[in-house]
Amino acid sequence: MAGRIAARLAELGITLPTPAAPVANYVPFTVVSDGRLVVVSGQVPVRDGAVAYKGKVGADLDIDTAKEAARLCLINVLAQLQAAIGDLDRVTRVARLGGFIAAGPDFTQHALVMNGASDLAVEVFGDAGRHARSTIGVPSLPMDAAVEVEGMFEIAA
């Protein structure tokens, strides 16, 4: 029987993909603090093995499309988190999300883009999905991805 988070994902029409393998010298997640905290490495908007949203926000992608990219990044973060802990019902809090938005120097709406990930965290986890957050504009990201999202999650023992 599916847990409540799996059921919520299904209600939202989301199927978690197979977690992507790291593309460099890092691990996809670490579990620390006696298993109570999971840190998930940054995930780009990969779908079916390819980056689905490439380029610079504000030039190649509009804000709404970039929000979709951030949402897909969080779906990939959740796939890594599920691989780390087995059952997303163990999440007691989304502690922090970090977002990196590839954009030119005149783009200033990074927070709106990152809302694509933040809004999904709340849709999935309810009040436990409300989190601290940093959003940073960068000149480029790996594989020309438009957005990258990382996360920290508190886990029930």
PyMOL commands that set and color helices and strands:
alter all, ss='L'
color gray80, all
select helices_A, chain A and resi 4-11+63-85+88-90+110-129+142-144
alter helices_A, ss='H'
color red, helices_A
select strands_A, chain A and resi 29-32+37-43+46-47+50-51+91-102+132-138+147-155
alter strands_A, ss='S'
color yellow, strands_A
deselect
rebuild
show_as cartoon
